[in-house]
Amino acid sequence: MIVSYHPTIFKGLQSITLDNPLQRSLLTCAAEGISIYSPHTALDSVWGGVNDWLAEGVVGAKTDGEIGSLVGEKLDPSGKSEGAEGRLVTLKDPITMSALEHRIKEHLKLSQIQVGYAQSSGANASLVRTIAICAGSGGSMLLSKSADVYFTGEMSHHEVLAAIAAERHVILCGHTNTERGYLPILASKLRHELQGEGHREHGLGELEVIVSKSDQHPLHFV
């Protein structure tokens, strides 16, 4: 079984052929009896998921700020909160954009990120306290939200211009760079679940969970 963060089928298909590389991989998996499960947005939104992992890298120490939902919470049938779309980090004390950029690069293990500064700001010396976060492509979610900084993987050209004109700083790290670092955490959670009661008796505790070593961001700085 393959647990693929991104869905292998993102839009509806009228046919599947060997001519398309992505569709060919689906047909190969089907022929080999390999199942594919893609949690995607559910894994972003759930408490303890991808967006929380990104937020923790922004906050630093747990006592340095609060992590809350950016958009309304998702409740299960009993009324218990299961998660929310996006995260809003509110730091206890403001920090400079330069310090925030350093935290994010360190957390995501990146040497370079893209940053757009609010038009009237003092660039990376300006102080920020609230950071709106969305893993992957967050433009449609982040725009119009009240925060000093929008932190996501990618936004369109016009979304970036709109954010900067609205006096928001923008930090873009590459779509998959805001997601891939969570995979070892997901693998650990899966191992723990498979070792739990109700799974071991079915032999699932013997399953090996492996994180891909070949998966990487498709774009490079040159």
Residue, then its C-alpha position, 0 to 999 in steps of 0.5 A: m500500500i502507498v500512502s500518498y499525501h497528494p492525490t494521484i487523481f486530482k481532477g476527474l478523469q474520463s479515461i486512463t491511458l498509458d500515454n500519460p505518465l501519472q496515469r501510467s503509474l496508476l495502471t501499474c499500481a492497479a496491475e500489481g495490486i497496490s492500493i493508494y490512499s491520499p489523506h491530503t486536505a484532511l491531513d492538513s486540517v486535523w489537529g496535529g497535522v501538517n498545518d500544526w507542524l508548520a505553526e510549531g516551526v513558527v512559534g519556536a518554544k511553546t510558551d512563545g505564542e499561541i496556535g489557533s484555527l484560521v477558518g472555522e473548526k471542523l466538528d465530528p457528529s458528537g460536537k468534538s473538534e477534529g481540526a480546522e482549515g489553516r492556522l493562525v499563529t499569534l506570537k507573545d512578542p513581535i519578532t522581525m521578519s528576518a527572525l521569522e524567515h530564519r525560523i522557517k528556513e531552519h524548520l523546513k531545512l531550506s537554504q532559500i525561500q521567497v519573500g514579498y514585503a508589505q509596501s510600506s514596511g521596513a522590509n525584513a527589519s519590520l516587526v510581525r506578530t500574527i502569521a496566517i498559515c496554509a500548507g501547499s497552495g494557500g492563496s485562496m484561503l489566506l487572502s483577506k485574512s487578518a495577519d501580518v504575514y501569509f506563510t504558504g507554499e505557493m501563491s499566484h502572481h496576482e495573489v502575491l500582489a494583492a497581499i502586498a498591496a493589502e500590507r501583508h508580508v508573504i513567505l513562499c517556500g515551494h508547494t511540497n516543501t511545506e508538506r514533505g517534512y511532515l512525512p516522518i511524523l505521519a510514519s511514526k503515527l502510523r507505526h503507533e496505530l498499527q502496534g495498537e490493540g485491535h491491529r496486532e491481532h490481525g498481523l498489522g503490527e508486523l507491517e513496515v512503514i517506510v518514508s520515500k527517500s526519492d521524493q523531492h521538490p521538483l524545482h531547483f534554484v540554479 
